[in-house]
Amino acid sequence: MSASDSSRISFDAIQGKHVLVVGGSGRVGGSVVTQLLQRGAKVTVGGTNLNNLEASRARWSEMFESLDASSIGFSILDRENPDSVSKAIQEKSPDLVVHTAGPFQGKVGTINGVLEAAVNNKVPYVDVCDDYCTARAAKSKYSQIAESGDTPCIVSTGCWPGVSSLMAKSLAQKVLATDKSLKPEDLTVDFSFFTAGSGGAGATLLVATFLILAEEALTVVKGRRTPVPAMVGYEDISFGPIVGTKPVAPLNLLETASIHDVLGVGSVKALFGTAPGFWNQLLGLMAQLPSSVLANEDLMSKLAIFSLPIVRVVDYFAGATNAMRCDVIAPDATTKASAIYAHENLEPCVGECVVAFCSAVLSGKVAPGIWFPEEAISSDQDIVDVLSLASVGAHTTEVEGIVTDKTEVWG
């Protein structure tokens, strides 16, 4: 979908805008807050505890010496209560609402008070929902309200999902262009993701990882949804010259379903791996636990908090590298297009990617409604612009196969 604004997507659209970041005191939310501030936005954090924001302010000031963390406002709100969020919106009058307060797993039946308040108040919205069923439920429930209220919204943004989906869309279009007889259902899309250690994750992101392990990994084979065991059956995948080759295994990630449903791609899978090696083994062992245990959010929250000191020690030695690769393959297996993205630190990486999608919304390039990233960003130029903004801090942006000029993908 596209809107009528003919201007290019850029960070200029963020300059001077007021953004309400719900969950902005956490690691993911904080990465969005700091990136928005660096792009000239005014930021208000929405949450339940001012003390959490104060602790985050101190941390951000250490990370970014030039950042004026004292300028960040605060609004008390309950993410599941639309009236609470509406009050904050009406008091602060933001130009955009960004929802980062996860985890989003298993929230199909839970009210998304942030999205409901945003569309009811006709304020553009972006979130980082990484659960397909939750995102689909939100789209189904609120799309008509967003469209009738002329409110553009993008769900499931970030690096993966988000940038990964645009990588797939860009490459799929290029493969289809090589042979006009090909259709989307003829294509295979393979996603591969790697994060060193926890990537500097906070407790919420750890909880999300544990909850994902409770699920079988969806793969799509020639149009048929085929669940497979999570974190079983590793493949060695190259993430470019800096990150190198890493072992990755199936995990239930949103892109598998969305790329199949939105773009009509016939076969899709998503693989994930981490380092050091025993971290992969630990995830594999956890995946063998009863799903009733892993899907218990309260129990997993306690486990995440207990695990954090150990995780921080591992992260100190392993680093926080984040890398992703997308391969789009035609039936003849010789026509293939690949793209690789890698960043030295997952935390700023997420913020940079989310803010790229915020730029698209604020540039007037997203039509009213609620869209997955690959729906929201439609034209070839818009895709390149968003991928270019998302990769400002990346140390690796490569292409392989039939795409020889990386500016065609990364700008």
DATAJO-V288580 format. One record per run of one state. SS is the DSSP state (alpha for helix, beta for strand, coil for the rest). FROM is the first residue (numbers start at 1). TO is the last residue. If there is no record, write none. Layout:
# DATAJO-V288580
SS:FROM:TO  SS:FROM:TO
This chain:
# DATAJO-V288580
coil:1:10  alpha:11:13  coil:14:17  beta:18:22  coil:23:26  alpha:27:38  coil:39:41  beta:42:47  coil:48:49  alpha:50:63  coil:64:68  alpha:69:71  coil:72:72  beta:73:76  coil:77:81  alpha:82:92  coil:93:95  beta:96:99  coil:100:112  alpha:113:120  coil:121:123  beta:124:127  coil:128:131  alpha:132:148  coil:149:151  beta:152:155  coil:156:158  alpha:159:178  coil:179:183  alpha:184:186  coil:187:187  beta:188:196  coil:197:202  alpha:203:213  coil:214:216  beta:217:221  coil:222:223  beta:224:228  coil:229:234  beta:235:238  coil:239:239  alpha:240:243  coil:244:244  beta:245:250  coil:251:253  alpha:254:263  coil:264:266  beta:267:275  coil:276:276  alpha:277:287  coil:288:290  alpha:291:294  coil:295:296  alpha:297:318  coil:319:319  beta:320:320  coil:321:321  beta:322:329  coil:330:335  beta:336:343  coil:344:344  beta:345:345  alpha:346:362  coil:363:368  beta:369:372  alpha:373:376  coil:377:379  alpha:380:390  coil:391:395  beta:396:401  coil:402:406  alpha:407:410  coil:411:411
